[in-house]
Amino acid sequence: MDYKVGMLGRIALLAASLFGLAYTIFDSWGGFIISLFLVLVVIQIVFLLRYSESSFKKVRVFLDNIKQDKYSQLYPVKFDGTETDDLHIEFNAILAKLKEDQSEKEASSQYFKSVFKHLSIGLMTFGEGGEIQLINVAAKRILNVEEVKNLSDIQAINKELFLAIQNLRTGGSELIKIAHPDGIMQLSVYAIELLMRGEKFKLVSLQNIQSELEEKEMEAWQNLVKILTHEIMNSIAPISSLAGTIRDDIQTKLERLEEVSQQDMEDYLMGINTIEKRSEGLTNFVSDFRSLAHIPAPKFTSISIARLFDQLEVLLQHQLEKNDIKLYKELNPPELILFGDQTQIEQVLINLTQNAIQALEDCDERFIRLCAFIDEAGKIILEVRDSGKGIDSEALGKIFIPFFTTKKKGSGIGLSLSKQIMRRHKGNIQVKSSPGEGTTFKLIFNG
């Protein structure tokens, strides 16, 4: 109310002064009086402008304080019911709320920094120029350093780790082995690219999985020994038993000087043939094991997925027609290109497609769908889907174990070989299946 009264009073005085000035001019009161009224009018206009701007100045100062995060200033309140009082009360309330929000934000920031600092997984963030913004205690412990200021400092620690951190894109991961005073560390390096307030930065996690790998390695060795023992014993036991039977029979006839009949000769020949076949089976088993352990390094080239699918269709056309199976191909985009070893990727797709053909043997609806697309993370995905009988949950957890198979005929190394090839391509292979609902194998390439 005080602002309106003051403004109206000043406007009234200015109007009276202008009226007086006009009266003196028209009544010819003389230059001195006219000048006096003129000066009075100018002074009143100046004071009126200053008075009208006083509230705007307060608002301007208030906004400047907000811009500069200065929330401690208090505006005086006289509690006299004036508009200035009301304005100051609102200012103080807004500043108090902003100050409270700032305190909460700082508390949250400190909380997350504390959590970030004490996580057991090594974490670091750095900008486009390589300056390390944040690095926690676990990362320093893994790198065995007191302080890291720039990404280039990691190059002196381990060049392979430096290149992995620098080149990994969102969702990318890599296993890096580094030397450490506590022993060899196997690091799982994972990266995420982020954008905040127009600035790009990367968050990298470092996790020592040496103990987990050793545990899994021991478990894998135990499973492998069980499989090898089972397969070898299955072949050697009948060979040994049959050879012993033939030897004892021949030795008995020699001691008794008995003639060998035609029937005995046929029995010996059949026994020797059986021993030969079982020996060949054991040799093939060892050969399969050797091929699984000696996969050549991939020779990376640009692969047209469309052409790869067409070649696969030609290779398997006879089997598809013989079993009355429809093959569908879906590519998005149609010109999708993959960087990898064409021969090895083709071998993986042949393994998966032949498995799908065999899974459709007793099915009414028979189709296989080959799909290729780029997922939301920018990874290239190849899928082999079938309308077969599916895989039960127990077998699903074992299908990638070497020499495990659910088929009547098969070595059980096709999927193990495919998994090894995908690892050589820095990718992965996943399977999704339910009994009666078909099976989908997914090849994931990190790009």
VENQUI-V998296 format. One record per residue. N is the residue number from 1. RES is the residue in one letter. PSI is psi in radians with two decimals (none if undefined). D_CENTER is the distance of its C-alpha to the mean C-alpha in Angstrom with 1 decimal. Layout:
N | RES | PSI | D_CENTER
N | RES | PSI | D_CENTER
This chain:
1 | M | -0.63 | 62.7
2 | D | -0.59 | 63.8
3 | Y | -0.74 | 61.9
4 | K | -0.77 | 63.6
5 | V | -0.80 | 67.0
6 | G | -0.73 | 66.6
7 | M | -0.80 | 65.4
8 | L | -0.70 | 68.3
9 | G | -0.75 | 70.9
10 | R | -0.66 | 69.9
11 | I | -0.69 | 69.9
12 | A | -0.77 | 73.4
13 | L | -0.71 | 74.7
14 | L | -0.71 | 73.3
15 | A | -0.70 | 75.0
16 | A | -0.72 | 78.2
17 | S | -0.73 | 78.1
18 | L | -0.66 | 77.5
19 | F | -0.77 | 80.4
20 | G | -0.72 | 82.6
21 | L | -0.78 | 81.6
22 | A | -0.69 | 82.5
23 | Y | -0.74 | 85.8
24 | T | -0.58 | 86.9
25 | I | -0.81 | 86.1
26 | F | -0.51 | 88.1
27 | D | -0.01 | 90.9
28 | S | 1.02 | 91.2
29 | W | -0.17 | 91.0
30 | G | 2.75 | 90.7
31 | G | -0.63 | 88.0
32 | F | -0.84 | 87.5
33 | I | -0.72 | 86.8
34 | I | -0.78 | 84.6
35 | S | -0.70 | 82.6
36 | L | -0.81 | 82.3
37 | F | -0.64 | 80.8
38 | L | -0.80 | 78.5
39 | V | -0.72 | 77.1
40 | L | -0.72 | 76.8
41 | V | -0.79 | 74.8
42 | V | -0.80 | 72.4
43 | I | -0.76 | 71.9
44 | Q | -0.66 | 71.2
45 | I | -0.76 | 68.7
46 | V | -0.82 | 66.9
47 | F | -0.66 | 66.9
48 | L | -0.77 | 65.7
49 | L | -0.76 | 62.7
50 | R | -0.71 | 61.9
51 | Y | -0.73 | 62.2
52 | S | -0.51 | 60.0
53 | E | -0.21 | 57.3
54 | S | -0.75 | 57.3
55 | S | -0.67 | 54.9
56 | F | -0.62 | 52.6
57 | K | -0.72 | 52.6
58 | K | -0.73 | 51.5
59 | V | -0.70 | 48.7
60 | R | -0.79 | 47.7
61 | V | -0.70 | 47.8
62 | F | -0.81 | 45.8
63 | L | -0.66 | 43.0
64 | D | -0.71 | 43.1
65 | N | -0.67 | 42.6
66 | I | -0.74 | 39.5
67 | K | -0.66 | 38.1
68 | Q | 0.19 | 38.7
69 | D | 0.61 | 37.4
70 | K | 1.74 | 41.0
71 | Y | 0.13 | 41.4
72 | S | -0.27 | 44.3
73 | Q | 2.38 | 47.2
74 | L | 2.40 | 49.5
75 | Y | 2.32 | 51.9
76 | P | 2.39 | 55.4
77 | V | 2.15 | 56.4
78 | K | -0.16 | 60.1
79 | F | 0.76 | 59.8
80 | D | 0.16 | 62.7
81 | G | 0.17 | 61.0
82 | T | 2.88 | 60.8
83 | E | -0.59 | 58.0
84 | T | -0.71 | 57.1
85 | D | -0.79 | 56.6
86 | D | -0.72 | 54.4
87 | L | -0.77 | 52.3
88 | H | -0.64 | 52.0
89 | I | -0.76 | 51.0
90 | E | -0.76 | 48.1
91 | F | -0.86 | 47.0
92 | N | -0.66 | 47.0
93 | A | -0.74 | 45.1
94 | I | -0.79 | 42.4
95 | L | -0.67 | 42.2
96 | A | -0.72 | 42.0
97 | K | -0.73 | 39.1
98 | L | -0.67 | 37.2
99 | K | -0.69 | 38.0
100 | E | -0.75 | 36.8
101 | D | -0.70 | 33.5
102 | Q | -0.72 | 33.1
103 | S | -0.73 | 33.9
104 | E | -0.72 | 31.3
105 | K | -0.74 | 28.7
106 | E | -0.67 | 29.7
107 | A | -0.74 | 29.7
108 | S | -0.71 | 26.1
109 | S | -0.77 | 25.1
110 | Q | -0.66 | 26.9
111 | Y | -0.86 | 25.4
112 | F | -0.61 | 21.8
113 | K | -0.67 | 22.8
114 | S | -0.78 | 24.6
115 | V | -0.80 | 21.6
116 | F | -0.75 | 19.4
117 | K | -0.63 | 22.2
118 | H | 0.13 | 22.8
119 | L | 2.56 | 19.5
120 | S | -0.35 | 19.6
121 | I | 2.36 | 16.2
122 | G | 2.25 | 16.7
123 | L | 2.50 | 15.3
124 | M | 2.63 | 16.3
125 | T | 2.53 | 16.2
126 | F | 2.67 | 18.0
127 | G | -3.06 | 19.3
128 | E | -0.51 | 19.8
129 | G | -0.09 | 23.0
130 | G | 0.02 | 21.3
131 | E | 2.25 | 23.1
132 | I | 2.10 | 21.5
133 | Q | -0.85 | 21.5
134 | L | 2.47 | 20.6
135 | I | 2.30 | 20.3
136 | N | 3.06 | 21.0
137 | V | -0.72 | 23.4
138 | A | -0.70 | 21.1
139 | A | -0.72 | 19.7
140 | K | -0.67 | 23.3
141 | R | -0.72 | 24.4
142 | I | -0.73 | 21.8
143 | L | -0.19 | 22.9
144 | N | 0.88 | 26.5
145 | V | 2.75 | 27.4
146 | E | -0.66 | 29.1
147 | E | 2.50 | 27.6
148 | V | 2.12 | 25.2
149 | K | -0.49 | 25.9
150 | N | 2.67 | 24.2
151 | L | -0.52 | 21.4
152 | S | -0.40 | 24.3
153 | D | -0.46 | 25.6
154 | I | -0.44 | 22.7
155 | Q | -0.60 | 24.1
156 | A | -0.43 | 27.2
157 | I | -0.90 | 25.5
158 | N | 2.01 | 23.4
159 | K | -0.67 | 23.0
160 | E | -0.70 | 20.3
161 | L | -0.73 | 18.1
162 | F | -0.82 | 19.1
163 | L | -0.67 | 18.1
164 | A | -0.81 | 14.6
165 | I | -0.70 | 14.0
166 | Q | -0.64 | 15.8
167 | N | -0.31 | 14.2
168 | L | 2.44 | 10.5
169 | R | 3.08 | 8.8
170 | T | 2.23 | 5.9
171 | G | -0.15 | 2.6
172 | G | 2.58 | 5.8
173 | S | 2.75 | 7.6
174 | E | 2.60 | 11.3
175 | L | 2.18 | 14.3
176 | I | 2.33 | 17.1
177 | K | 2.20 | 20.6
178 | I | 2.67 | 22.6
179 | A | 2.47 | 26.2
180 | H | 2.59 | 26.9
181 | P | -0.50 | 30.3
182 | D | -0.01 | 29.2
183 | G | 3.13 | 28.4
184 | I | 2.33 | 25.7
185 | M | 2.37 | 22.1
186 | Q | 1.88 | 19.2
187 | L | 2.34 | 16.2
188 | S | 1.99 | 12.5
189 | V | 2.16 | 11.0
190 | Y | 2.44 | 7.6
191 | A | 2.56 | 7.5
192 | I | 2.28 | 7.2
193 | E | 2.30 | 10.1
194 | L | 2.76 | 12.5
195 | L | 2.12 | 15.9
196 | M | 2.17 | 18.7
197 | R | 0.70 | 22.4
198 | G | 0.01 | 22.0
199 | E | 2.25 | 20.6
200 | K | 2.42 | 17.3
201 | F | 2.91 | 15.8
202 | K | 2.37 | 12.8
203 | L | 2.19 | 11.7
204 | V | 2.33 | 11.3
205 | S | 2.46 | 11.5
206 | L | 2.10 | 14.0
207 | Q | 2.19 | 14.8
208 | N | 1.93 | 17.9
209 | I | 0.41 | 17.6
210 | Q | -0.83 | 20.9
211 | S | -0.71 | 22.8
212 | E | -0.69 | 20.3
213 | L | -0.72 | 20.4
214 | E | -0.68 | 24.1
215 | E | -0.78 | 24.4
216 | K | -0.65 | 22.4
217 | E | -0.76 | 24.4
218 | M | -0.74 | 27.6
219 | E | -0.71 | 26.8
220 | A | -0.73 | 26.0
221 | W | -0.74 | 29.3
222 | Q | -0.75 | 31.2
223 | N | -0.71 | 30.0
224 | L | -0.74 | 30.8
225 | V | -0.71 | 34.2
226 | K | -0.79 | 34.9
227 | I | -0.82 | 34.2
228 | L | -0.79 | 36.2
229 | T | -0.78 | 39.0
230 | H | -0.85 | 39.2
231 | E | -0.78 | 39.2
232 | I | -0.75 | 41.6
233 | M | -0.65 | 43.9
234 | N | -0.53 | 44.0
235 | S | -0.72 | 45.3
236 | I | -0.66 | 47.5
237 | A | -0.89 | 49.3
238 | P | -0.59 | 51.0
239 | I | -0.85 | 51.7
240 | S | -0.76 | 53.3
241 | S | -0.80 | 55.2
242 | L | -0.74 | 56.5
243 | A | -0.72 | 57.5
244 | G | -0.70 | 59.4
245 | T | -0.82 | 61.2
246 | I | -0.76 | 62.4
247 | R | -0.82 | 63.4
248 | D | -0.70 | 65.4
249 | D | -0.77 | 67.2
250 | I | -0.75 | 68.1
251 | Q | -0.71 | 69.3
252 | T | -0.77 | 71.5
253 | K | -0.62 | 73.1
254 | L | -0.74 | 73.8
255 | E | -0.63 | 75.4
256 | R | -0.02 | 77.6
257 | L | 0.68 | 78.2
258 | E | 2.59 | 77.2
259 | E | 2.58 | 76.6
260 | V | 2.12 | 73.2
261 | S | 2.92 | 73.5
262 | Q | -0.70 | 71.8
263 | Q | -0.72 | 69.7
264 | D | -0.72 | 68.6
265 | M | -0.71 | 67.6
266 | E | -0.66 | 65.4
267 | D | -0.75 | 63.8
268 | Y | -0.75 | 63.1
269 | L | -0.75 | 61.7
270 | M | -0.69 | 59.4
271 | G | -0.72 | 58.2
272 | I | -0.69 | 57.5
273 | N | -0.70 | 55.6
274 | T | -0.76 | 53.5
275 | I | -0.70 | 52.8
276 | E | -0.78 | 51.9
277 | K | -0.75 | 49.4
278 | R | -0.61 | 47.7
279 | S | -0.70 | 47.6
280 | E | -0.71 | 46.0
281 | G | -0.72 | 43.4
282 | L | -0.67 | 42.7
283 | T | -0.75 | 42.5
284 | N | -0.67 | 40.1
285 | F | -0.82 | 37.9
286 | V | -0.65 | 37.9
287 | S | -0.73 | 37.2
288 | D | -0.74 | 34.1
289 | F | -0.70 | 32.9
290 | R | -0.71 | 33.6
291 | S | -0.57 | 31.7
292 | L | -0.57 | 28.6
293 | A | -0.19 | 28.8
294 | H | 1.11 | 29.5
295 | I | 2.21 | 27.0
296 | P | 2.70 | 27.6
297 | A | 2.38 | 25.1
298 | P | 2.52 | 23.6
299 | K | 1.83 | 25.4
300 | F | 2.24 | 23.0
301 | T | 2.97 | 24.5
302 | S | 2.24 | 23.7
303 | I | 2.20 | 23.9
304 | S | 2.04 | 25.0
305 | I | -0.68 | 23.4
306 | A | -0.79 | 26.5
307 | R | -0.65 | 28.8
308 | L | -0.76 | 26.9
309 | F | -0.69 | 27.2
310 | D | -0.76 | 30.9
311 | Q | -0.68 | 31.6
312 | L | -0.69 | 30.1
313 | E | -0.71 | 32.4
314 | V | -0.76 | 35.4
315 | L | -0.67 | 34.8
316 | L | 0.16 | 34.6
317 | Q | -0.75 | 37.1
318 | H | -0.80 | 39.9
319 | Q | -0.69 | 38.0
320 | L | -0.78 | 36.6
321 | E | -0.70 | 40.2
322 | K | -0.65 | 41.8
323 | N | 0.14 | 39.6
324 | D | 0.90 | 39.8
325 | I | 2.30 | 36.0
326 | K | 2.40 | 34.6
327 | L | 2.16 | 31.6
328 | Y | 2.49 | 29.5
329 | K | 2.28 | 27.1
330 | E | 2.16 | 24.7
331 | L | 2.33 | 22.9
332 | N | 1.83 | 21.2
333 | P | 2.81 | 22.0
334 | P | -0.49 | 25.0
335 | E | 0.43 | 24.8
336 | L | 2.32 | 21.2
337 | I | 2.40 | 21.0
338 | L | 2.46 | 19.0
339 | F | 1.93 | 19.3
340 | G | -2.99 | 20.3
341 | D | 1.94 | 23.4
342 | Q | -0.73 | 25.2
343 | T | -0.77 | 27.4
344 | Q | -0.74 | 24.8
345 | I | -0.68 | 22.5
346 | E | -0.70 | 25.8
347 | Q | -0.72 | 26.7
348 | V | -0.82 | 23.5
349 | L | -0.63 | 24.3
350 | I | -0.78 | 28.0
351 | N | -0.84 | 27.2
352 | L | -0.69 | 25.1
353 | T | -0.68 | 27.7
354 | Q | -0.65 | 30.6
355 | N | -0.71 | 29.2
356 | A | -0.72 | 28.9
357 | I | -0.78 | 32.5
358 | Q | -0.54 | 33.8
359 | A | -0.26 | 32.0
360 | L | 0.12 | 34.0
361 | E | -0.82 | 37.4
362 | D | 0.46 | 38.8
363 | C | 2.56 | 37.1
364 | D | -0.83 | 39.0
365 | E | 2.12 | 36.1
366 | R | 1.90 | 34.7
367 | F | 2.68 | 31.9
368 | I | 2.36 | 28.8
369 | R | 2.13 | 26.2
370 | L | 2.13 | 24.1
371 | C | 2.54 | 21.3
372 | A | 2.27 | 19.1
373 | F | 3.02 | 16.9
374 | I | 2.19 | 13.9
375 | D | -3.12 | 11.4
376 | E | -0.35 | 10.3
377 | A | 0.04 | 7.1
378 | G | 0.20 | 9.9
379 | K | 2.53 | 9.6
380 | I | 2.24 | 13.1
381 | I | 2.27 | 13.9
382 | L | 2.32 | 17.4
383 | E | 2.48 | 18.9
384 | V | 1.92 | 22.3
385 | R | 2.53 | 23.8
386 | D | 2.83 | 27.3
387 | S | 0.52 | 29.8
388 | G | -2.90 | 30.9
389 | K | -0.14 | 31.8
390 | G | 3.12 | 28.3
391 | I | 2.34 | 27.6
392 | D | 2.78 | 28.5
393 | S | -0.59 | 26.1
394 | E | -0.79 | 27.9
395 | A | -0.53 | 27.7
396 | L | -0.58 | 24.0
397 | G | -0.09 | 23.0
398 | K | -0.10 | 25.1
399 | I | -0.37 | 24.8
400 | F | 0.00 | 22.7
401 | I | 2.28 | 25.3
402 | P | 2.34 | 27.7
403 | F | 0.05 | 31.0
404 | F | 2.29 | 30.1
405 | T | 2.59 | 31.3
406 | T | -0.01 | 32.5
407 | K | 2.68 | 34.6
408 | K | -0.68 | 38.3
409 | K | 2.26 | 38.0
410 | G | 2.59 | 35.0
411 | S | -0.38 | 34.0
412 | G | 0.34 | 30.7
413 | I | -0.12 | 28.8
414 | G | -0.87 | 27.4
415 | L | -0.61 | 24.0
416 | S | -0.74 | 23.9
417 | L | -0.74 | 24.6
418 | S | -0.72 | 21.9
419 | K | -0.71 | 19.2
420 | Q | -0.74 | 20.6
421 | I | -0.75 | 20.6
422 | M | -0.65 | 16.9
423 | R | -0.66 | 16.1
424 | R | -0.43 | 18.5
425 | H | 0.26 | 16.5
426 | K | 0.51 | 13.2
427 | G | -2.82 | 12.1
428 | N | 2.81 | 12.5
429 | I | 2.29 | 15.0
430 | Q | 2.72 | 15.1
431 | V | 2.48 | 18.2
432 | K | 2.17 | 19.4
433 | S | 2.61 | 23.1
434 | S | 2.48 | 26.0
435 | P | 2.23 | 29.7
436 | G | -0.06 | 31.4
437 | E | 0.18 | 28.3
438 | G | 3.14 | 27.2
439 | T | 2.48 | 24.2
440 | T | 2.11 | 21.0
441 | F | 2.30 | 19.3
442 | K | 2.14 | 16.0
443 | L | 2.13 | 15.2
444 | I | 2.08 | 11.6
445 | F | 2.15 | 11.9
446 | N | -0.27 | 9.2
447 | G | none | 12.1
